[in-house]
């Protein structure tokens, strides 16, 4: 086949849940190109060329002239294991001439910022980290990754890029705008928010959502939080909602919460999100110090953007 004759160094797979719920795809790719590093994850839509698909599978095969790649994986035992899981991945990667890491995590029972912090703590200074969390079309029940351990709903995967011939850059921009007052975080634990201004975080959030509240946690993707520090200063960090707990009156966010900070609700529109994506692309291009002969852009988009649009 064309893939076999191409002999890629790296294969990246993004696809709908059905492609990951059985080992058929992973086994087929492993047999076809056994020498290729293989990573991927389930999605809430697959991006290719100039559009987003649903219920499809996008396989990207990459061959490098001078760059070595290495894929590693570790099992994550739950949200509290997020930092340690990232740390284990960082230690598993060979650090010699490591230039960058692409990280793909599960999309449930995980603390995204702790995962990245753990990975960063175990890597040499200056190594770039990019990536995202897997999805299950917005159900928030079971997501999948693909890596050295095959298909798994419990593994975090990463690929390291080695050498000084590869040039890596990234850009990010949200396209969301704040509404309503900033609320003081009065009780949280890691990425679980219990109280805002001394009141139940879930009840405060529901009051803002109105009719959307009945569709939680899914509708929470339309209204993420912006994090402000103790001085009400913004630093461009946003948190989407992964889960709600009616009994505790809490919200589980996709990353750690500043216990001394403030949270501000955000909303957006199609135009603002498109402009934000354009800004991110321009930033990634600007951060390239020289124009490469050949390049690849990997797009990671929050499902909240898709739902708004």
C-alpha positions in Angstrom: 0.0 0.0 0.0 1.0 3.7 -0.2 1.3 3.9 3.5 3.7 0.9 3.6 5.9 2.2 0.8 6.0 5.7 2.5 7.3 4.1 5.7 6.3 7.0 8.0 8.1 7.8 11.3 4.9 8.9 13.0 1.2 8.2 12.5 -1.4 10.4 14.3 -5.0 9.2 14.4 -8.0 11.3 15.4 -11.4 9.7 15.1 -14.9 9.1 16.3 -15.5 6.7 19.2 -16.4 3.7 17.0 -12.8 3.6 15.6 -11.3 3.2 19.1 -13.9 0.9 20.9 -12.3 -2.1 19.2 -8.6 -2.8 18.6 -9.1 -3.3 14.8 -7.7 0.0 13.6 -4.7 0.0 16.0 -3.9 -3.7 15.1 -4.2 -3.0 11.4 -1.9 0.0 11.5 0.6 -1.8 13.8 0.8 -4.7 11.4 1.1 -2.4 8.3 3.8 -0.1 9.6 5.3 -1.7 12.7 8.3 0.6 12.8 6.1 3.8 13.0 5.4 5.6 16.3 1.6 5.6 16.7 -0.5 8.0 18.8 -4.1 9.3 18.6 -7.3 9.8 20.5 -11.1 9.9 20.2 -12.7 13.2 19.3 -15.9 15.3 19.1 -15.2 16.0 15.4 -12.3 15.5 13.1 -10.5 18.4 11.5 -8.9 17.9 8.0 -7.8 20.5 5.4 -10.6 23.1 5.6 -13.5 21.5 7.4 -14.7 19.5 10.4 -16.1 16.1 10.0 -18.2 13.9 12.2 -18.1 10.1 12.7 -14.9 9.9 10.6 -11.3 9.0 11.1 -8.3 11.1 10.1 -4.9 9.4 9.8 -1.9 11.6 9.3 1.4 9.9 8.3 4.6 11.8 8.8 8.1 11.1 7.6 11.1 13.1 8.8 14.4 13.7 7.0 16.4 14.3 10.1 14.1 14.0 13.1 13.7 11.1 15.5 10.4 10.4 17.3 9.6 8.3 20.3 6.1 7.5 21.7 5.5 6.7 25.4 2.5 6.0 27.5 1.4 5.6 31.1 -1.9 4.5 32.8 -3.7 7.2 34.8 -5.5 5.9 37.8 -7.8 8.9 38.3 -7.9 12.7 38.6 -5.5 12.7 41.6 -2.9 10.9 39.5 -2.8 13.6 36.8 0.5 15.3 38.0 2.2 12.0 38.6 1.0 10.6 35.2 2.6 13.6 33.5 5.8 13.2 35.5 6.0 9.5 34.5 5.7 10.4 30.8 8.4 13.0 31.1 10.7 10.5 32.8 9.9 7.8 30.2 11.1 10.1 27.3 14.7 10.1 26.3 15.9 13.7 27.2 18.9 13.8 24.9 18.3 16.3 22.1 14.6 16.5 22.9 13.0 19.5 21.2 9.3 19.1 21.8 6.4 16.9 23.0 2.9 16.3 21.7 0.7 15.1 24.6 -2.8 13.5 24.3 -4.7 12.8 27.5 -8.0 11.2 28.4 -11.0 13.6 28.5 -12.6 12.4 31.8 -11.3 11.9 35.3 -8.3 14.1 34.6 -6.8 17.5 35.7 -5.3 18.9 32.5 -3.2 21.6 34.0 -1.8 19.2 36.6 -1.0 16.7 33.8 1.0 19.4 31.9 2.7 20.6 35.1 3.8 17.0 35.9 5.2 16.5 32.4 7.0 19.9 32.5 8.6 19.1 35.8 10.3 16.0 34.4 11.5 17.6 31.1 14.6 19.7 30.4 14.0 23.4 30.3 13.0 24.8 27.0 11.2 21.7 25.6 7.9 22.8 24.1 4.6 21.0 25.0 1.5 21.0 22.9 -1.5 18.7 22.7 -5.1 18.2 24.0 -7.6 16.0 25.7 -9.6 13.3 24.1 -13.4 13.6 23.6 -16.4 11.3 23.2 -18.6 13.7 21.2 -19.6 15.6 24.3 -20.9 12.7 26.4 -18.1 13.0 29.1 -18.3 9.3 29.9 -15.5 7.4 28.2 -12.7 8.6 25.9 -9.9 6.8 24.2 -6.3 7.2 23.4 -4.0 5.3 21.1 -0.4 4.7 21.8 2.3 2.0 22.6 -0.3 0.2 24.7 -2.9 0.2 21.9 -6.4 1.4 22.4 -7.1 2.5 26.0 -9.6 4.6 28.0 -7.0 4.8 30.9 -3.7 5.8 29.2 -2.0 9.1 28.5 0.2 9.2 25.4 3.0 11.4 24.3 5.5 11.6 21.4 8.9 13.3 21.7 10.6 15.0 18.7 14.4 14.9 18.7 17.1 17.0 17.1 17.7 20.6 16.0 16.4 20.2 12.5 12.7 20.3 13.5 11.1 23.7 14.2 8.1 23.8 16.5 5.8 26.7 17.2 2.3 27.1 18.5 -0.4 29.7 18.9 -3.5 29.9 21.0 -6.4 32.4 21.3 -9.8 31.8 22.9 -12.3 34.2 21.3 -14.5 34.3 24.4 -15.7 37.4 26.2 -16.6 37.9 29.9 -20.0 38.7 31.2 -21.3 39.3 34.7 -19.1 40.1 37.8 -15.9 38.3 38.8 -16.7 35.9 41.7 -14.3 35.2 44.5 -13.2 31.6 44.8 -14.0 30.8 48.5 -13.6 27.0 48.4 -11.9 24.7 45.9 -9.7 21.6 45.9 -7.4 21.3 42.9 -9.8 21.5 39.9 -13.0 21.0 41.9 -14.8 24.2 42.7 -17.2 24.2 45.7 -17.9 27.8 46.5 -18.0 31.2 44.8 -18.5 34.3 47.1 -19.4 31.8 49.9 -22.3 30.2 48.0 -22.6 26.9 46.2 -20.6 27.1 42.9 -23.2 25.0 41.1 -26.1 27.1 42.3 -24.3 30.3 41.3 -23.5 28.8 37.9 -27.1 27.6 37.3 -28.5 31.1 38.0 -26.3 32.5 35.2 -27.2 29.7 32.8 -31.0 30.0 33.2 -32.6 27.5 30.8 -29.3 26.1 29.8 -28.8 24.7 33.3 -31.0 21.7 32.6 -28.5 20.4 30.1 -25.5 20.4 32.4 -22.7 19.4 32.2 -22.8 19.6 28.4 -24.2 23.1 28.3 -21.3 24.2 30.5 -19.1 24.0 27.4 -20.9 27.1 26.2 -19.9 29.1 29.2 -16.3 28.5 30.4 -14.6 30.4 33.2 -11.8 32.9 32.9 -9.4 32.8 35.8 -8.3 36.1 37.4 -5.6 36.3 40.1 -6.1 37.8 43.6 -5.6 41.3 42.1 -8.4 40.8 39.5 -5.7 40.6 36.8 -6.4 38.4 33.8 -3.7 36.1 32.4 -5.5 34.4 29.5 -6.3 31.1 31.2 -9.7 29.5 30.8 -11.4 26.5 32.3 -14.3 24.5 30.9 -16.6 22.3 33.0 -16.0 18.5 32.9 -18.6 17.4 35.5 -21.1 18.6 38.1 -22.0 17.1 41.5 -25.5 17.9 42.6 -25.0 16.5 46.1 -21.8 18.5 46.7 -23.0 21.5 44.7 -19.6 21.5 43.0 -18.2 21.9 39.5 -15.2 19.9 38.2 -13.1 22.1 35.8 -10.5 20.9 33.3 -7.6 22.3 35.2 -6.5 23.7 38.6 -8.3 26.7 40.2 -6.4 29.5 41.9 -7.7 29.3 45.5 -7.0 33.0 46.0 -8.3 34.1 42.7 -11.6 35.0 41.0 -13.6 33.4 38.2 -15.6 35.2 35.5 -18.1 33.6 33.2 -17.4 33.8 29.4 -19.6 33.5 26.3 -18.9 33.8 22.6 -20.2 33.9 19.0 -19.3 32.3 15.8 -17.5 35.4 14.5 -15.5 35.8 17.7 -14.4 32.2 17.6 -13.4 32.3 14.0 -11.3 35.5 14.6 -9.7 33.8 17.7 -8.7 30.8 15.6 -7.2 33.1 12.9 -5.2 34.9 15.6 -3.9 31.6 16.9 -2.8 30.5 13.4 -1.1 33.9 12.8 0.7 33.6 16.2 2.0 30.1 15.4 3.2 31.3 12.0 4.9 34.4 13.5 6.7 32.2 16.1 8.5 30.4 13.3 11.9 31.9 13.1 12.4 30.7 9.5 10.1 29.5 6.7 10.3 25.7 6.5 10.2 24.0 3.1 7.6 21.6 4.4 5.3 22.0 7.4 2.3 20.5 9.2 -0.3 22.2 11.4 -2.1 20.2 14.1 -5.3 21.8 15.2 -6.7 21.3 18.6 -10.1 22.9 19.3 -12.4 22.8 22.4 -15.8 21.1 21.9 -17.3 24.3 23.4 -16.3 26.2 20.2 -18.0 23.6 18.1 -21.2 23.7 20.1 -21.4 27.6 19.9 -20.9 27.5 16.2 
